[in-house]
Amino acid sequence: MSKLRDRIREAGQRRTRAFGFVRREEGPETPRVLVMAEVDGASAAQAAVQAGAGALLHVGAPSSVGETVQAADGAPVGMRIDGATREDTRALLEAGADFVIFDAAQTVAEALLERKLGRIAVAPSATTDDELRRYGALDLDAILVGDPGPGLSVLGQLEMRRMAENARAPLAVLMGSSQPSPSLELWRNAGAGLVIVPAAGALGDVVQAARDVPPPPEPGQEERPQPLLPQGRPSSSPDDEDDD
């Protein structure tokens, strides 16, 4: 199992800490969504980890991914290779990388024989339920989607949930220009366990927004309003009629 998968799970869980005989929730400094930063080398990796990134996506030359791993201070490091080969995944493992982001339509199946490497698949362009269920067989750490934007509709949130549930993997949101503060809780509730901040993004703001996301509700605590069913007209019977 990859370190990335562990960190996504840790961020998404409701965690408590013991204080005498009382169990208290962890403080606001605990991120509820894992933040991954794009970095292009060792110095950028060090700065991202210091800013609070929990994982790193190397976007520099493939030959320098090992330098990023060494500078990551234990944070999982990966790389996106849409058309990955087994030579690519072997090289990532040898460099100490933890995961690969790949496009299932372009990557050769042999590349996934390196089972120690975590897997994030790019979301397919066609997303029927049956097609998404096929991705469940890949035992993914996450499935990569684009930024749904700051004004996420209820239908958009339901669509994100559908993707996560059918693929049996959390969503990784590649952030764009949307503001993170009002969005991360909605994305988390829709199945997102990971957000990827581009190299030019405001990493510190996103990390703080992830810390501000409240813990997930405990089972049974979510409000589920009862549907209002239409009331039919009572049927009349001879016994109900007044005698003339």
N, C-alpha and C positions, 0 to 999 in steps of 0.2 A: 504494500500500500504506500502511496506517495505521501510525502510530508504535506503537500498541498491539500490533499483530501482531508487529512487530519485537521488542518487549520481551518478549512471551510466548515467542517463539522463543529469544531470548537466554537467558532464565531456564531453559529446558528443555534447553539444549545442554550437553554436557560440554565445558568450556573448560580449556585449559592455557595456561601462560605460560612463556616461554623464560627459562632461567637458565643462561647460558653455553651449553654443549652439552646441558644437561639440561632436559627439559620437566617442569614441576611443576604440579600442580593448583592452581587458585586457592584462596585461603584461605576460611575459614568465613564471611566477611562477604559473600560473593556469594550472593544469594537464588537458590534453585533453583525457586521458585514465585513468580510475580509477584503482589504484593499490591496490591489496589486499595482505596482508602478512600472511603466515602461522605462528602461534604462539602456544606455548605449555603451556602458563601460564601467570600470571599477569605481571611479570617482562619483559617477551618478548613482551607482548602487549604494555606496556608503551614505550619500546624502539622502536617498530615498528611505533607507532603513532608519536613519536618525529622525526623519520626518514622520515615521510611524507606519510605513508600508510593511505589510505582513508577508508579501511575496513579490517577486521581481520577474518581469518579462524582458529578456535581453533582446534588443532590437538592433544591436550592432553587428559586426562581422561574426559569422559563425566561429571563426578561429579564435575569437576573444571571449567566448562564453565562459571559459574556465576562469578568466580573470574576474568576471562578474560573480561567479560562484564563490571565489575566495574572499571577495569584498562584501559578501551578502550577510555575514555574521549569522549564519545558520538559517536564514530565510530561504524558502524554496525558490529556485530559479528555473525558468524554462524559456522556450523559444518557439516562435510560430514558424512552421514550415508546411505550407499548404500541401505541396506534393512531396511528402516525406518518403524516403526510402529507408531500407534497413540500415544502410551505411550511415544515414543521417541520425537515426535513433541510437545506433551504437556509439557514434561520436558524441552525442549529447550525454549519454551515460558515462562514457570515459572521462568527459570533462566535469562530471559531478552534477550535471543538471538533474532536475527532479521531475519535469513534465515536458510534454510537447503539445502544441496546438496544431491541429491538422485539419485538412479538408478531406472528408471521406471519399469524395468522388475523384480526387487527384492522388491520394496517397495509396501506395501499393500495400496490399494486405500484409506482406511479409514484414513491413515496418513495425507492426504492432506485436511481433513476436518478442520484442524486448519488454517483458512484462513488468520489470521493475520501474519503468518509466510511466509516470502519470499521464492521463489522456484527457485533453479538452478538444472536442470536435466542434468545428464551425457548423452552426445551424444550417440545415439544408434549405434550399430555396422553396421547395415544395414541402409543406408541413402538415400532411394529413396525419390522422392518428396512427394509421398502420405504418406509415413511413417513419414516424417518430419512435414507435415501439421497437423497430429494428435496431435503433441506436442503443436500446437497453442492453442488447447482447454484447456491446463493446465495453461494458463496465467502466463508464466514463466518470472522471472526476467532476466534470461540468460540461455544459454545452454553451458555446459562445453565441451571443446575440448582439445586435446593435443597440444603441441607446434609444429607448422608447420615448425619450423627451420628457420635459418637466410637466406637461399637462396630460399625464397618463389617464386615459378614460377607464371606466369600469370594464368595458369590453376589451380594452387593451390589457388590463390586468388579468382578466380571465384567460386571454390568449396566452399570456406568459405562463400562467399556472398550467394550462393544457400542455404546453411544450415540456415543462419540467416533469409533470406527472407521467406523461406518456414515454418520455425518454428515460425516466427513472434516474434523473441527475439534476443537480441544482444548475441554475443559469449563471453564466458569467457575462456581465454586461460590459461591453466596450464603450466607455463613456465618450460623449461628444461634447457639445457646447452647453448642455443643460446644467442648470444649477443643482448641486447635489442635496442641499439641505432639505427641501420638501419632498425629495424623490426617493431617497434610499430606503425609508421605511416602507413605502409603497412597493418598491422593487423587491425588498426582502419578503414582504407578505405575498408577493406573486411568485416566489420561488427562486429569487436571485440570492446566491450565497457569496458572490464574488463580484467586485467591480474593478475594472482595469482603467487606470488613469493614464492618458497619453503623456508622452515626454514633456509636452508643453502645457500640461494641465496644472491646475492649482492643487497639488497633492495634499498640502497641509489642510486646506479647507475640506477636502473629501475625507481625510482621516478623522477630522473633528466631527464631521457630519455622521460618519459611521459610529463614532462614540456616542453621539446623541440619539441614535436609534434606540427606542425602548426594547426591552427583552420581549421575545415572542410570548403571546398569551399562553397560559397553561391550558391543557385540554379541558374543555367544558366551560371556559371562562369567556369565550367569544359570544357576543350577543347574536342570537339567531332569531330574528323576529318571526313569529308564526304567520304564515300566509293567511290573508283574508279570503275565505271561501265564499262564493255567492250563496245567498240563502234562497232556496227554492220556495215557491208558494206552497203552503200546506194543502195537501189533497183534501177534498171534501168527501164526506161519506154521508149516507142517508141518516146515520145516527146523529150527525152534527147539525143537520138542518132542523129548523124550528117546525114543529107540527102546526099545520094550519087548522 
